[in-house]
């Protein structure tokens, strides 16, 4: 899905974080039920508004519907055990 989204966006996706071990998750301050622990999440580097829009639009077209927006990244996941169609800010 990420590769599909990257193709739709037409810009590179720099993945800051994908699958994490429990120790990696603790080190970076991830929550105990992080979707990264199960391979459902990725954090994509992004620092400007235009790229943020392009990336989120492409991720949506590719089928993602869970987004967390930080100053320098976009968290995206498709965790089947969490509520769909949500967004939040860090």
N, CA, C and O atoms as a CHARMM CRD file, in Angstrom:
* protein
*
  360
    1    1 UNK  N      0.82100  -1.19600   0.00000 PROA 1      0.00000
    2    1 UNK  CA     0.00000   0.00000   0.00000 PROA 1      0.00000
    3    1 UNK  C      0.86500   1.26100   0.00000 PROA 1      0.00000
    4    1 UNK  O      0.54300   2.24900  -0.66100 PROA 1      0.00000
    5    2 UNK  N      1.97100   1.21100   0.75400 PROA 2      0.00000
    6    2 UNK  CA     2.86500   2.37400   0.77300 PROA 2      0.00000
    7    2 UNK  C      3.47700   2.62300  -0.59700 PROA 2      0.00000
    8    2 UNK  O      3.59500   3.76700  -1.03700 PROA 2      0.00000
    9    3 UNK  N      3.86200   1.55200  -1.26200 PROA 3      0.00000
   10    3 UNK  CA     4.44200   1.71600  -2.59400 PROA 3      0.00000
   11    3 UNK  C      3.40800   2.26200  -3.57100 PROA 3      0.00000
   12    3 UNK  O      3.73100   3.10200  -4.41100 PROA 3      0.00000
   13    4 UNK  N      2.17700   1.79500  -3.46800 PROA 4      0.00000
   14    4 UNK  CA     1.10400   2.34400  -4.30500 PROA 4      0.00000
   15    4 UNK  C      0.93100   3.84100  -4.03700 PROA 4      0.00000
   16    4 UNK  O      0.80800   4.63400  -4.97000 PROA 4      0.00000
   17    5 UNK  N      0.92200   4.21700  -2.76400 PROA 5      0.00000
   18    5 UNK  CA     0.75600   5.62700  -2.39500 PROA 5      0.00000
   19    5 UNK  C      1.90400   6.46900  -2.92300 PROA 5      0.00000
   20    5 UNK  O      1.68500   7.57800  -3.40900 PROA 5      0.00000
   21    6 UNK  N      3.11700   5.96200  -2.83500 PROA 6      0.00000
   22    6 UNK  CA     4.27600   6.69500  -3.34500 PROA 6      0.00000
   23    6 UNK  C      4.14600   6.92400  -4.84100 PROA 6      0.00000
   24    6 UNK  O      4.45500   8.00800  -5.33700 PROA 6      0.00000
   25    7 UNK  N      3.68800   5.90800  -5.55900 PROA 7      0.00000
   26    7 UNK  CA     3.48100   6.05800  -6.99200 PROA 7      0.00000
   27    7 UNK  C      2.41500   7.09000  -7.31600 PROA 7      0.00000
   28    7 UNK  O      2.56700   7.87100  -8.25600 PROA 7      0.00000
   29    8 UNK  N      1.35000   7.09700  -6.55000 PROA 8      0.00000
   30    8 UNK  CA     0.27800   8.07300  -6.73900 PROA 8      0.00000
   31    8 UNK  C      0.79000   9.48200  -6.45600 PROA 8      0.00000
   32    8 UNK  O      0.49500  10.42000  -7.19700 PROA 8      0.00000
   33    9 UNK  N      1.56200   9.62100  -5.37400 PROA 9      0.00000
   34    9 UNK  CA     2.07700  10.94100  -4.97300 PROA 9      0.00000
   35    9 UNK  C      3.08500  11.48200  -5.97700 PROA 9      0.00000
   36    9 UNK  O      3.13900  12.68600  -6.22500 PROA 9      0.00000
   37   10 UNK  N      3.87400  10.59800  -6.54800 PROA 10     0.00000
   38   10 UNK  CA     4.89100  11.03700  -7.49200 PROA 10     0.00000
   39   10 UNK  C      6.07000  11.73100  -6.84500 PROA 10     0.00000
   40   10 UNK  O      6.84400  12.41300  -7.51700 PROA 10     0.00000
   41   11 UNK  N      6.20900  11.55800  -5.53200 PROA 11     0.00000
   42   11 UNK  CA     7.35900  12.10500  -4.80900 PROA 11     0.00000
   43   11 UNK  C      7.93500  11.00800  -3.92600 PROA 11     0.00000
   44   11 UNK  O      7.21400  10.07900  -3.56100 PROA 11     0.00000
   45   12 UNK  N      9.21200  11.08900  -3.57400 PROA 12     0.00000
   46   12 UNK  CA     9.81000  10.05200  -2.72400 PROA 12     0.00000
   47   12 UNK  C      9.19600  10.03700  -1.32500 PROA 12     0.00000
   48   12 UNK  O      8.81700  11.08100  -0.79600 PROA 12     0.00000
   49   13 UNK  N      9.10300   8.87500  -0.74400 PROA 13     0.00000
   50   13 UNK  CA     8.70300   8.71400   0.65300 PROA 13     0.00000
   51   13 UNK  C      9.94000   8.27400   1.42000 PROA 13     0.00000
   52   13 UNK  O     10.48900   7.20600   1.14700 PROA 13     0.00000
   53   14 UNK  N     10.38300   9.08000   2.37300 PROA 14     0.00000
   54   14 UNK  CA    11.47600   8.68500   3.26500 PROA 14     0.00000
   55   14 UNK  C     10.82500   8.14100   4.52700 PROA 14     0.00000
   56   14 UNK  O     10.18500   8.88500   5.27000 PROA 14     0.00000
   57   15 UNK  N     10.98700   6.85500   4.76900 PROA 15     0.00000
   58   15 UNK  CA    10.36900   6.21200   5.93000 PROA 15     0.00000
   59   15 UNK  C     11.28800   6.38700   7.13700 PROA 15     0.00000
   60   15 UNK  O     12.40600   5.87500   7.16100 PROA 15     0.00000
   61   16 UNK  N     10.79700   7.12000   8.13600 PROA 16     0.00000
   62   16 UNK  CA    11.55600   7.31200   9.37800 PROA 16     0.00000
   63   16 UNK  C     11.48100   6.08400  10.26300 PROA 16     0.00000
   64   16 UNK  O     12.45200   5.73300  10.93300 PROA 16     0.00000
   65   17 UNK  N     10.32700   5.43000  10.26600 PROA 17     0.00000
   66   17 UNK  CA    10.11200   4.29900  11.15800 PROA 17     0.00000
   67   17 UNK  C      9.06100   3.38900  10.55600 PROA 17     0.00000
   68   17 UNK  O      8.03600   3.85200  10.05700 PROA 17     0.00000
   69   18 UNK  N      9.31900   2.09900  10.60400 PROA 18     0.00000
   70   18 UNK  CA     8.36100   1.09800  10.14900 PROA 18     0.00000
   71   18 UNK  C      8.11100   0.13200  11.29400 PROA 18     0.00000
   72   18 UNK  O      7.68400   0.53500  12.37600 PROA 18     0.00000
   73   19 UNK  N      8.38200  -1.16100  11.05000 PROA 19     0.00000
   74   19 UNK  CA     8.24300  -2.14400  12.12100 PROA 19     0.00000
   75   19 UNK  C      9.24600  -1.83300  13.21700 PROA 19     0.00000
   76   19 UNK  O     10.40400  -1.51500  12.94700 PROA 19     0.00000
   77   20 UNK  N      8.78200  -1.93000  14.46700 PROA 20     0.00000
   78   20 UNK  CA     9.66000  -1.70600  15.61700 PROA 20     0.00000
   79   20 UNK  C      9.60400  -2.89800  16.57100 PROA 20     0.00000
   80   20 UNK  O      8.55500  -3.51400  16.76200 PROA 20     0.00000
   81   21 UNK  N     10.74800  -3.20400  17.15700 PROA 21     0.00000
   82   21 UNK  CA    10.77200  -4.15700  18.26800 PROA 21     0.00000
   83   21 UNK  C     10.24900  -3.42300  19.50900 PROA 21     0.00000
   84   21 UNK  O     10.11300  -2.20000  19.50000 PROA 21     0.00000
   85   22 UNK  N      9.96200  -4.16400  20.55600 PROA 22     0.00000
   86   22 UNK  CA     9.48200  -3.51300  21.78500 PROA 22     0.00000
   87   22 UNK  C     10.51700  -2.54100  22.33600 PROA 22     0.00000
   88   22 UNK  O     10.16300  -1.45700  22.79900 PROA 22     0.00000
   89   23 UNK  N     11.80400  -2.92000  22.28900 PROA 23     0.00000
   90   23 UNK  CA    12.84000  -2.02000  22.82200 PROA 23     0.00000
   91   23 UNK  C     12.96600  -0.76400  21.95500 PROA 23     0.00000
   92   23 UNK  O     13.13300   0.33300  22.48600 PROA 23     0.00000
   93   24 UNK  N     12.88800  -0.90900  20.63100 PROA 24     0.00000
   94   24 UNK  CA    12.92700   0.27700  19.76100 PROA 24     0.00000
   95   24 UNK  C     11.73500   1.18400  20.03700 PROA 24     0.00000
   96   24 UNK  O     11.86800   2.40700  20.07400 PROA 24     0.00000
   97   25 UNK  N     10.58000   0.57900  20.22700 PROA 25     0.00000
   98   25 UNK  CA     9.36700   1.35100  20.47600 PROA 25     0.00000
   99   25 UNK  C      9.47600   2.13200  21.78200 PROA 25     0.00000
  100   25 UNK  O      9.08500   3.29800  21.84300 PROA 25     0.00000
  101   26 UNK  N     10.00100   1.49900  22.82200 PROA 26     0.00000
  102   26 UNK  CA    10.18600   2.18900  24.10100 PROA 26     0.00000
  103   26 UNK  C     11.19700   3.31800  23.95500 PROA 26     0.00000
  104   26 UNK  O     10.99800   4.40700  24.49300 PROA 26     0.00000
  105   27 UNK  N     12.28600   3.05900  23.22600 PROA 27     0.00000
  106   27 UNK  CA    13.34600   4.04600  23.05600 PROA 27     0.00000
  107   27 UNK  C     12.82600   5.32500  22.39100 PROA 27     0.00000
  108   27 UNK  O     13.21900   6.42700  22.77200 PROA 27     0.00000
  109   28 UNK  N     11.95300   5.17900  21.41200 PROA 28     0.00000
  110   28 UNK  CA    11.47400   6.37100  20.70100 PROA 28     0.00000
  111   28 UNK  C     10.18500   6.92900  21.29700 PROA 28     0.00000
  112   28 UNK  O      9.60500   7.86000  20.73700 PROA 28     0.00000
  113   29 UNK  N      9.72900   6.38700  22.40800 PROA 29     0.00000
  114   29 UNK  CA     8.56800   6.93700  23.09500 PROA 29     0.00000
  115   29 UNK  C      7.23600   6.46900  22.55100 PROA 29     0.00000
  116   29 UNK  O      6.21200   7.11200  22.77900 PROA 29     0.00000
  117   30 UNK  N      7.23500   5.35500  21.83300 PROA 30     0.00000
  118   30 UNK  CA     5.98800   4.82100  21.28800 PROA 30     0.00000
  119   30 UNK  C      5.07100   4.27900  22.37400 PROA 30     0.00000
  120   30 UNK  O      5.52700   3.86600  23.44000 PROA 30     0.00000
  121   31 UNK  N      3.78000   4.28600  22.09100 PROA 31     0.00000
  122   31 UNK  CA     2.79200   3.77500  23.04900 PROA 31     0.00000
  123   31 UNK  C      2.84700   2.25300  23.10100 PROA 31     0.00000
  124   31 UNK  O      3.33500   1.61000  22.17200 PROA 31     0.00000
  125   32 UNK  N      2.34500   1.68300  24.18600 PROA 32     0.00000
  126   32 UNK  CA     2.47500   0.24300  24.39600 PROA 32     0.00000
  127   32 UNK  C      1.71900  -0.59700  23.37400 PROA 32     0.00000
  128   32 UNK  O      2.08700  -1.74600  23.13400 PROA 32     0.00000
  129   33 UNK  N      0.68300  -0.05300  22.77400 PROA 33     0.00000
  130   33 UNK  CA    -0.06100  -0.80800  21.75900 PROA 33     0.00000
  131   33 UNK  C      0.19900  -0.24400  20.35200 PROA 33     0.00000
  132   33 UNK  O     -0.67600  -0.28900  19.48700 PROA 33     0.00000
  133   34 UNK  N      1.39400   0.27800  20.13800 PROA 34     0.00000
  134   34 UNK  CA     1.75300   0.90400  18.85800 PROA 34     0.00000
  135   34 UNK  C      1.53300  -0.05100  17.69300 PROA 34     0.00000
  136   34 UNK  O      1.88200  -1.22900  17.76300 PROA 34     0.00000
  137   35 UNK  N      0.95800   0.46700  16.64000 PROA 35     0.00000
  138   35 UNK  CA     0.77100  -0.31600  15.41400 PROA 35     0.00000
  139   35 UNK  C      2.10800  -0.66800  14.76300 PROA 35     0.00000
  140   35 UNK  O      2.17500  -1.59300  13.95300 PROA 35     0.00000
  141   36 UNK  N      3.16600   0.05700  15.10900 PROA 36     0.00000
  142   36 UNK  CA     4.50800  -0.27000  14.61900 PROA 36     0.00000
  143   36 UNK  C      4.96000  -1.64700  15.11700 PROA 36     0.00000
  144   36 UNK  O      5.70500  -2.34100  14.42500 PROA 36     0.00000
  145   37 UNK  N      4.51600  -2.03800  16.30000 PROA 37     0.00000
  146   37 UNK  CA     4.92400  -3.31300  16.87600 PROA 37     0.00000
  147   37 UNK  C      4.40900  -4.50600  16.08500 PROA 37     0.00000
  148   37 UNK  O      4.94400  -5.60800  16.20500 PROA 37     0.00000
  149   38 UNK  N      3.38400  -4.29700  15.28700 PROA 38     0.00000
  150   38 UNK  CA     2.74400  -5.37900  14.55600 PROA 38     0.00000
  151   38 UNK  C      2.93800  -5.25000  13.03900 PROA 38     0.00000
  152   38 UNK  O      2.37800  -6.02200  12.26100 PROA 38     0.00000
  153   39 UNK  N      3.73800  -4.26400  12.64100 PROA 39     0.00000
  154   39 UNK  CA     4.02000  -4.07900  11.22600 PROA 39     0.00000
  155   39 UNK  C      2.91100  -3.39900  10.44600 PROA 39     0.00000
  156   39 UNK  O      2.87200  -3.49300   9.21900 PROA 39     0.00000
  157   40 UNK  N      2.00300  -2.71200  11.14100 PROA 40     0.00000
  158   40 UNK  CA     0.89300  -2.04500  10.48500 PROA 40     0.00000
  159   40 UNK  C      1.13800  -0.55900  10.23500 PROA 40     0.00000
  160   40 UNK  O      0.30700   0.09100   9.60100 PROA 40     0.00000
  161   41 UNK  N      2.25100  -0.00300  10.71300 PROA 41     0.00000
  162   41 UNK  CA     2.43400   1.44900  10.68200 PROA 41     0.00000
  163   41 UNK  C      3.77100   1.85500  10.07300 PROA 41     0.00000
  164   41 UNK  O      4.74100   1.09700  10.06500 PROA 41     0.00000
  165   42 UNK  N      3.77900   3.08800   9.56200 PROA 42     0.00000
  166   42 UNK  CA     5.00700   3.71400   9.07900 PROA 42     0.00000
  167   42 UNK  C      4.93200   5.20000   9.38700 PROA 42     0.00000
  168   42 UNK  O      3.85200   5.79200   9.39800 PROA 42     0.00000
  169   43 UNK  N      6.08400   5.79000   9.63500 PROA 43     0.00000
  170   43 UNK  CA     6.20500   7.23400   9.79100 PROA 43     0.00000
  171   43 UNK  C      6.98700   7.74400   8.58600 PROA 43     0.00000
  172   43 UNK  O      8.10700   7.30300   8.32800 PROA 43     0.00000
  173   44 UNK  N      6.38700   8.67700   7.85300 PROA 44     0.00000
  174   44 UNK  CA     6.96900   9.20500   6.63000 PROA 44     0.00000
  175   44 UNK  C      7.46300  10.62200   6.90100 PROA 44     0.00000
  176   44 UNK  O      6.71400  11.46800   7.38900 PROA 44     0.00000
  177   45 UNK  N      8.72600  10.87200   6.58200 PROA 45     0.00000
  178   45 UNK  CA     9.31500  12.19400   6.78200 PROA 45     0.00000
  179   45 UNK  C      8.58500  13.22800   5.93100 PROA 45     0.00000
  180   45 UNK  O      8.35200  13.01100   4.74200 PROA 45     0.00000
  181   46 UNK  N      8.22900  14.34700   6.54400 PROA 46     0.00000
  182   46 UNK  CA     7.54800  15.41500   5.82100 PROA 46     0.00000
  183   46 UNK  C      7.60900  16.68900   6.66200 PROA 46     0.00000
  184   46 UNK  O      7.24500  16.68200   7.83800 PROA 46     0.00000
  185   47 UNK  N      8.07100  17.78300   6.05000 PROA 47     0.00000
  186   47 UNK  CA     8.21400  19.02200   6.82000 PROA 47     0.00000
  187   47 UNK  C      7.53100  20.23400   6.20400 PROA 47     0.00000
  188   47 UNK  O      7.62400  21.33200   6.75400 PROA 47     0.00000
  189   48 UNK  N      6.84100  20.06200   5.06400 PROA 48     0.00000
  190   48 UNK  CA     6.17200  21.22100   4.48600 PROA 48     0.00000
  191   48 UNK  C      4.71400  20.89100   4.14700 PROA 48     0.00000
  192   48 UNK  O      4.36200  19.73400   3.91700 PROA 48     0.00000
  193   49 UNK  N      3.89400  21.91000   4.12300 PROA 49     0.00000
  194   49 UNK  CA     2.44800  21.74500   3.96800 PROA 49     0.00000
  195   49 UNK  C      2.04900  21.14100   2.63200 PROA 49     0.00000
  196   49 UNK  O      1.16300  20.28800   2.58100 PROA 49     0.00000
  197   50 UNK  N      2.68300  21.56400   1.56200 PROA 50     0.00000
  198   50 UNK  CA     2.31500  21.04700   0.23600 PROA 50     0.00000
  199   50 UNK  C      2.60600  19.55700   0.13500 PROA 50     0.00000
  200   50 UNK  O      1.75400  18.79000  -0.31400 PROA 50     0.00000
  201   51 UNK  N      3.80000  19.13500   0.54800 PROA 51     0.00000
  202   51 UNK  CA     4.13700  17.70900   0.52700 PROA 51     0.00000
  203   51 UNK  C      3.21100  16.92700   1.44200 PROA 51     0.00000
  204   51 UNK  O      2.79700  15.81600   1.11000 PROA 51     0.00000
  205   52 UNK  N      2.88500  17.50000   2.59000 PROA 52     0.00000
  206   52 UNK  CA     1.98400  16.83500   3.53400 PROA 52     0.00000
  207   52 UNK  C      0.63600  16.53500   2.87500 PROA 52     0.00000
  208   52 UNK  O      0.09900  15.43700   3.01500 PROA 52     0.00000
  209   53 UNK  N      0.10000  17.51800   2.16200 PROA 53     0.00000
  210   53 UNK  CA    -1.17200  17.31200   1.48300 PROA 53     0.00000
  211   53 UNK  C     -1.04500  16.22400   0.40700 PROA 53     0.00000
  212   53 UNK  O     -1.88400  15.32700   0.32900 PROA 53     0.00000
  213   54 UNK  N     -0.00700  16.30600  -0.41000 PROA 54     0.00000
  214   54 UNK  CA     0.19400  15.33400  -1.48600 PROA 54     0.00000
  215   54 UNK  C      0.31800  13.92600  -0.92200 PROA 54     0.00000
  216   54 UNK  O     -0.27600  12.98800  -1.45300 PROA 54     0.00000
  217   55 UNK  N      1.09000  13.77600   0.15300 PROA 55     0.00000
  218   55 UNK  CA     1.30300  12.45600   0.74500 PROA 55     0.00000
  219   55 UNK  C      0.01100  11.91000   1.34400 PROA 55     0.00000
  220   55 UNK  O     -0.33800  10.75400   1.10300 PROA 55     0.00000
  221   56 UNK  N     -0.69300  12.71200   2.10900 PROA 56     0.00000
  222   56 UNK  CA    -1.93800  12.24100   2.73200 PROA 56     0.00000
  223   56 UNK  C     -2.98400  11.91100   1.67300 PROA 56     0.00000
  224   56 UNK  O     -3.69900  10.91700   1.80100 PROA 56     0.00000
  225   57 UNK  N     -3.07900  12.72000   0.64200 PROA 57     0.00000
  226   57 UNK  CA    -4.02000  12.43500  -0.43600 PROA 57     0.00000
  227   57 UNK  C     -3.68800  11.09500  -1.09200 PROA 57     0.00000
  228   57 UNK  O     -4.58100  10.28200  -1.33500 PROA 57     0.00000
  229   58 UNK  N     -2.41700  10.86800  -1.37700 PROA 58     0.00000
  230   58 UNK  CA    -1.99900   9.61000  -2.00300 PROA 58     0.00000
  231   58 UNK  C     -2.22800   8.42000  -1.08100 PROA 58     0.00000
  232   58 UNK  O     -2.66800   7.36100  -1.52800 PROA 58     0.00000
  233   59 UNK  N     -1.93200   8.59000   0.20100 PROA 59     0.00000
  234   59 UNK  CA    -2.16800   7.50800   1.16200 PROA 59     0.00000
  235   59 UNK  C     -3.65200   7.15600   1.22800 PROA 59     0.00000
  236   59 UNK  O     -4.01200   5.98200   1.30600 PROA 59     0.00000
  237   60 UNK  N     -4.50200   8.16400   1.19700 PROA 60     0.00000
  238   60 UNK  CA    -5.94900   7.93600   1.20600 PROA 60     0.00000
  239   60 UNK  C     -6.37700   7.18500  -0.04900 PROA 60     0.00000
  240   60 UNK  O     -7.14700   6.22800   0.03300 PROA 60     0.00000
  241   61 UNK  N     -5.88800   7.60700  -1.19300 PROA 61     0.00000
  242   61 UNK  CA    -6.22800   6.92400  -2.44100 PROA 61     0.00000
  243   61 UNK  C     -5.76200   5.47400  -2.44200 PROA 61     0.00000
  244   61 UNK  O     -6.39600   4.61500  -3.05600 PROA 61     0.00000
  245   62 UNK  N     -4.65600   5.19900  -1.75400 PROA 62     0.00000
  246   62 UNK  CA    -4.12400   3.83500  -1.67800 PROA 62     0.00000
  247   62 UNK  C     -4.86900   2.97200  -0.66600 PROA 62     0.00000
  248   62 UNK  O     -4.64400   1.76300  -0.60500 PROA 62     0.00000
  249   63 UNK  N     -5.76000   3.57700   0.13600 PROA 63     0.00000
  250   63 UNK  CA    -6.57900   2.79200   1.04900 PROA 63     0.00000
  251   63 UNK  C     -6.33200   2.99800   2.53000 PROA 63     0.00000
  252   63 UNK  O     -7.01400   2.38800   3.35300 PROA 63     0.00000
  253   64 UNK  N     -5.37900   3.84000   2.89000 PROA 64     0.00000
  254   64 UNK  CA    -5.14800   4.12300   4.30700 PROA 64     0.00000
  255   64 UNK  C     -6.21300   5.08000   4.83100 PROA 64     0.00000
  256   64 UNK  O     -6.73600   5.90600   4.08400 PROA 64     0.00000
  257   65 UNK  N     -6.53600   4.96100   6.13700 PROA 65     0.00000
  258   65 UNK  CA    -7.50700   5.90300   6.70800 PROA 65     0.00000
  259   65 UNK  C     -7.22000   6.24000   8.16600 PROA 65     0.00000
  260   65 UNK  O     -8.11800   6.65900   8.89700 PROA 65     0.00000
  261   66 UNK  N     -5.97500   6.06000   8.58800 PROA 66     0.00000
  262   66 UNK  CA    -5.54400   6.44400   9.93800 PROA 66     0.00000
  263   66 UNK  C     -4.26400   7.25900   9.79600 PROA 66     0.00000
  264   66 UNK  O     -3.25900   6.76000   9.28900 PROA 66     0.00000
  265   67 UNK  N     -4.30200   8.52400  10.24800 PROA 67     0.00000
  266   67 UNK  CA    -3.16900   9.42600  10.06300 PROA 67     0.00000
  267   67 UNK  C     -2.86600  10.19900  11.34200 PROA 67     0.00000
  268   67 UNK  O     -3.77000  10.72000  11.99600 PROA 67     0.00000
  269   68 UNK  N     -1.59500  10.26500  11.68500 PROA 68     0.00000
  270   68 UNK  CA    -1.12300  11.12200  12.75800 PROA 68     0.00000
  271   68 UNK  C     -0.17000  12.13900  12.15100 PROA 68     0.00000
  272   68 UNK  O      0.73900  11.77000  11.40800 PROA 68     0.00000
  273   69 UNK  N     -0.36600  13.40400  12.45900 PROA 69     0.00000
  274   69 UNK  CA     0.42600  14.46500  11.84800 PROA 69     0.00000
  275   69 UNK  C      1.36500  15.08100  12.88400 PROA 69     0.00000
  276   69 UNK  O      0.92800  15.61200  13.90500 PROA 69     0.00000
  277   70 UNK  N      2.64300  14.99800  12.60200 PROA 70     0.00000
  278   70 UNK  CA     3.65500  15.63300  13.43900 PROA 70     0.00000
  279   70 UNK  C      4.32600  16.75900  12.67000 PROA 70     0.00000
  280   70 UNK  O      4.05200  16.95100  11.48500 PROA 70     0.00000
  281   71 UNK  N      5.19700  17.50000  13.32800 PROA 71     0.00000
  282   71 UNK  CA     5.90400  18.60100  12.66700 PROA 71     0.00000
  283   71 UNK  C      6.80700  18.12200  11.54400 PROA 71     0.00000
  284   71 UNK  O      6.98200  18.82300  10.54700 PROA 71     0.00000
  285   72 UNK  N      7.38100  16.93800  11.69200 PROA 72     0.00000
  286   72 UNK  CA     8.35500  16.47300  10.70600 PROA 72     0.00000
  287   72 UNK  C      8.02000  15.10500  10.11300 PROA 72     0.00000
  288   72 UNK  O      8.85300  14.50400   9.43300 PROA 72     0.00000
  289   73 UNK  N      6.81200  14.61100  10.36500 PROA 73     0.00000
  290   73 UNK  CA     6.44700  13.29300   9.84400 PROA 73     0.00000
  291   73 UNK  C      4.93300  13.12900   9.77800 PROA 73     0.00000
  292   73 UNK  O      4.16700  13.87000  10.39500 PROA 73     0.00000
  293   74 UNK  N      4.54200  12.12500   9.00300 PROA 74     0.00000
  294   74 UNK  CA     3.15500  11.66600   8.95600 PROA 74     0.00000
  295   74 UNK  C      3.16400  10.21300   9.37500 PROA 74     0.00000
  296   74 UNK  O      3.83500   9.38400   8.76000 PROA 74     0.00000
  297   75 UNK  N      2.41900   9.90600  10.41900 PROA 75     0.00000
  298   75 UNK  CA     2.21800   8.51600  10.81800 PROA 75     0.00000
  299   75 UNK  C      1.02300   8.00700  10.01700 PROA 75     0.00000
  300   75 UNK  O      0.00400   8.68900   9.90700 PROA 75     0.00000
  301   76 UNK  N      1.15500   6.81600   9.46400 PROA 76     0.00000
  302   76 UNK  CA     0.04300   6.18300   8.76000 PROA 76     0.00000
  303   76 UNK  C     -0.00500   4.72000   9.19600 PROA 76     0.00000
  304   76 UNK  O      1.03200   4.07500   9.35600 PROA 76     0.00000
  305   77 UNK  N     -1.20700   4.21100   9.38300 PROA 77     0.00000
  306   77 UNK  CA    -1.31600   2.78800   9.67500 PROA 77     0.00000
  307   77 UNK  C     -2.63300   2.23400   9.14800 PROA 77     0.00000
  308   77 UNK  O     -3.56900   2.96900   8.83500 PROA 77     0.00000
  309   78 UNK  N     -2.66700   0.91800   9.06500 PROA 78     0.00000
  310   78 UNK  CA    -3.87100   0.20900   8.66300 PROA 78     0.00000
  311   78 UNK  C     -4.15800  -0.90900   9.66700 PROA 78     0.00000
  312   78 UNK  O     -4.49900  -2.03100   9.29200 PROA 78     0.00000
  313   79 UNK  N     -4.01200  -0.57800  10.94000 PROA 79     0.00000
  314   79 UNK  CA    -4.18900  -1.53600  12.02900 PROA 79     0.00000
  315   79 UNK  C     -5.65800  -1.97100  12.09100 PROA 79     0.00000
  316   79 UNK  O     -6.53500  -1.14700  12.35100 PROA 79     0.00000
  317   80 UNK  N     -5.93100  -3.26200  11.85300 PROA 80     0.00000
  318   80 UNK  CA    -7.32400  -3.72400  11.85300 PROA 80     0.00000
  319   80 UNK  C     -7.96800  -3.73300  13.23100 PROA 80     0.00000
  320   80 UNK  O     -9.18700  -3.86800  13.34000 PROA 80     0.00000
  321   81 UNK  N     -7.17400  -3.59200  14.27900 PROA 81     0.00000
  322   81 UNK  CA    -7.70300  -3.62300  15.64800 PROA 81     0.00000
  323   81 UNK  C     -7.98200  -2.23500  16.21400 PROA 81     0.00000
  324   81 UNK  O     -8.32900  -2.10200  17.38800 PROA 81     0.00000
  325   82 UNK  N     -7.83200  -1.19900  15.38500 PROA 82     0.00000
  326   82 UNK  CA    -8.06100   0.16700  15.84900 PROA 82     0.00000
  327   82 UNK  C     -9.13200   0.84300  14.99700 PROA 82     0.00000
  328   82 UNK  O     -9.40200   0.43600  13.86800 PROA 82     0.00000
  329   83 UNK  N     -9.73400   1.89000  15.56900 PROA 83     0.00000
  330   83 UNK  CA   -10.79600   2.60000  14.86100 PROA 83     0.00000
  331   83 UNK  C    -10.30400   3.15100  13.53000 PROA 83     0.00000
  332   83 UNK  O     -9.24400   3.77400  13.47100 PROA 83     0.00000
  333   84 UNK  N    -11.07000   2.92600  12.45200 PROA 84     0.00000
  334   84 UNK  CA   -10.71100   3.49800  11.16500 PROA 84     0.00000
  335   84 UNK  C    -11.18000   4.94000  11.05000 PROA 84     0.00000
  336   84 UNK  O    -11.94700   5.43200  11.87800 PROA 84     0.00000
  337   85 UNK  N    -10.70300   5.60600  10.00500 PROA 85     0.00000
  338   85 UNK  CA   -11.12900   6.96000   9.65000 PROA 85     0.00000
  339   85 UNK  C    -10.88900   7.96600  10.78800 PROA 85     0.00000
  340   85 UNK  O    -11.79700   8.67600  11.22100 PROA 85     0.00000
  341   86 UNK  N     -9.64200   7.99800  11.24800 PROA 86     0.00000
  342   86 UNK  CA    -9.26500   8.93600  12.29600 PROA 86     0.00000
  343   86 UNK  C     -7.97700   9.66200  11.91000 PROA 86     0.00000
  344   86 UNK  O     -7.16600   9.16000  11.13200 PROA 86     0.00000
  345   87 UNK  N     -7.81600  10.84700  12.47300 PROA 87     0.00000
  346   87 UNK  CA    -6.55700  11.57100  12.34000 PROA 87     0.00000
  347   87 UNK  C     -6.30400  12.28800  13.66100 PROA 87     0.00000
  348   87 UNK  O     -7.23100  12.60200  14.40700 PROA 87     0.00000
  349   88 UNK  N     -5.04800  12.53500  13.92400 PROA 88     0.00000
  350   88 UNK  CA    -4.66400  13.20400  15.16600 PROA 88     0.00000
  351   88 UNK  C     -3.36100  13.95900  14.92100 PROA 88     0.00000
  352   88 UNK  O     -2.69000  13.76000  13.90900 PROA 88     0.00000
  353   89 UNK  N     -3.02600  14.81600  15.85700 PROA 89     0.00000
  354   89 UNK  CA    -1.77400  15.56200  15.77900 PROA 89     0.00000
  355   89 UNK  C     -0.91300  15.20800  16.98600 PROA 89     0.00000
  356   89 UNK  O     -1.41800  14.82400  18.04100 PROA 89     0.00000
  357   90 UNK  N      0.39300  15.34400  16.80700 PROA 90     0.00000
  358   90 UNK  CA     1.34300  15.09500  17.87800 PROA 90     0.00000
  359   90 UNK  C      1.82000  16.40800  18.44700 PROA 90     0.00000
  360   90 UNK  O      2.63400  16.42200  19.37000 PROA 90     0.00000
